[in-house]
Amino acid sequence: MAYEIAEGCISCGACEPECPVDAISEGDGKYEIDPDTCIDCAACVEVCPVDVISPA
């Protein structure tokens, strides 16, 4: 199951460099996780300062 970033994202960018498969990119108003690329490692969850990343 892939992870997703909820609407509370503050676009800080902390999650993007943590992704080992480059599944995270800056979207329209918030960062987004490509569910087809995500490997469910949860590295992004650990660094999110607003806790808006969770399993989809």
PASEBA-1860 file (N, C-alpha, C; in nm, 3 decimals):
! residues 56
1> MAYEIAEG> 0.084/-0.118/0.000/0.000/0.000/0.000/0.088/0.124/0.000 ~ 0.063/0.212/-0.093/0.140/0.335/-0.104/0.100/0.436/0.004 ~ 0.185/0.533/0.024/0.155/0.641/0.117/0.098/0.758/0.039 ~ 0.028/0.848/0.110/-0.026/0.967/0.048/-0.007/1.086/0.141 ~ -0.007/1.204/0.083/0.010/1.328/0.158/-0.124/1.400/0.160 ~ -0.172/1.431/0.278/-0.303/1.494/0.296/-0.298/1.644/0.269 ~ -0.414/1.706/0.269/-0.429/1.848/0.241/-0.354/1.940/0.338 ~ -0.319/1.896/0.456/-0.249/1.981/0.552/-0.103/2.004/0.521
9> CISCGACE> -0.056/1.952/0.409/0.084/1.968/0.369/0.120/2.116/0.359 ~ 0.234/2.153/0.419/0.279/2.292/0.417/0.386/2.317/0.310 ~ 0.410/2.218/0.226/0.507/2.228/0.115/0.646/2.265/0.162 ~ 0.688/2.208/0.273/0.822/2.238/0.325/0.932/2.165/0.248 ~ 0.896/2.051/0.185/0.993/1.977/0.107/1.079/1.879/0.184 ~ 1.054/1.862/0.313/1.136/1.771/0.394/1.126/1.627/0.348 ~ 1.013/1.588/0.296/0.990/1.449/0.257/1.059/1.410/0.127 ~ 1.067/1.501/0.033/1.116/1.469/-0.101/1.255/1.405/-0.103
17> PECPVDAI> 1.355/1.462/-0.036/1.488/1.399/-0.042/1.497/1.267/0.034 ~ 1.402/1.237/0.120/1.405/1.113/0.198/1.359/0.992/0.117 ~ 1.287/1.014/0.009/1.232/0.903/-0.070/1.342/0.835/-0.152 ~ 1.366/0.706/-0.128/1.474/0.636/-0.199/1.441/0.606/-0.346 ~ 1.315/0.619/-0.385/1.277/0.587/-0.524/1.221/0.710/-0.597 ~ 1.240/0.828/-0.542/1.195/0.954/-0.604/1.046/0.953/-0.639 ~ 0.963/0.903/-0.548/0.818/0.898/-0.571/0.749/1.027/-0.529 ~ 0.820/1.118/-0.463/0.760/1.240/-0.411/0.800/1.359/-0.497
25> SEGDGKYE> 0.701/1.439/-0.534/0.728/1.558/-0.613/0.636/1.671/-0.568 ~ 0.676/1.792/-0.602/0.596/1.908/-0.566/0.475/1.916/-0.658 ~ 0.357/1.918/-0.598/0.234/1.927/-0.676/0.174/2.065/-0.668 ~ 0.047/2.074/-0.695/-0.023/2.201/-0.693/-0.068/2.234/-0.551 ~ 0.012/2.311/-0.480/-0.021/2.351/-0.345/0.027/2.258/-0.235 ~ 0.072/2.137/-0.272/0.126/2.043/-0.173/0.210/1.940/-0.246 ~ 0.289/1.866/-0.171/0.368/1.759/-0.230/0.279/1.638/-0.255 ~ 0.320/1.554/-0.351/0.242/1.438/-0.387/0.331/1.314/-0.395
33> IDPDTCID> 0.273/1.199/-0.368/0.345/1.073/-0.378/0.286/0.991/-0.492 ~ 0.370/0.947/-0.584/0.324/0.864/-0.695/0.301/0.723/-0.639 ~ 0.175/0.677/-0.636/0.146/0.546/-0.576/0.206/0.429/-0.652 ~ 0.234/0.447/-0.781/0.293/0.339/-0.860/0.443/0.325/-0.835 ~ 0.505/0.429/-0.784/0.649/0.428/-0.757/0.679/0.401/-0.610 ~ 0.591/0.443/-0.521/0.611/0.429/-0.376/0.634/0.282/-0.338 ~ 0.736/0.258/-0.254/0.768/0.122/-0.210/0.730/0.098/-0.063 ~ 0.650/0.186/-0.008/0.598/0.170/0.129/0.707/0.164/0.236
41> CAACVEVC> 0.812/0.241/0.220/0.920/0.236/0.318/0.895/0.326/0.439 ~ 0.808/0.425/0.424/0.770/0.519/0.531/0.881/0.614/0.573 ~ 0.985/0.627/0.495/1.093/0.721/0.528/1.039/0.864/0.534 ~ 0.944/0.895/0.450/0.886/1.030/0.446/0.804/1.061/0.571 ~ 0.740/0.961/0.626/0.655/0.979/0.744/0.737/1.031/0.862 ~ 0.857/0.979/0.875/0.943/1.014/0.988/0.986/1.160/0.989 ~ 0.994/1.223/0.872/1.045/1.360/0.866/0.937/1.467/0.849 ~ 0.813/1.428/0.828/0.707/1.525/0.805/0.677/1.602/0.934
49> PVDVISPA> 0.697/1.735/0.933/0.677/1.813/1.056/0.531/1.834/1.094 ~ 0.438/1.809/1.001/0.297/1.830/1.029/0.215/1.701/1.028 ~ 0.282/1.587/1.019/0.219/1.455/1.027/0.101/1.438/0.933 ~ 0.120/1.468/0.805/0.011/1.453/0.708/0.035/1.338/0.609 ~ 0.137/1.256/0.632/0.165/1.144/0.543/0.119/1.015/0.610 ~ 0.038/0.939/0.538/-0.017/0.815/0.593/-0.041/0.714/0.482 ~ -0.060/0.587/0.518/-0.092/0.488/0.414/-0.220/0.526/0.340 ~ -0.218/0.503/0.209/-0.335/0.538/0.127/-0.450/0.442/0.153
END
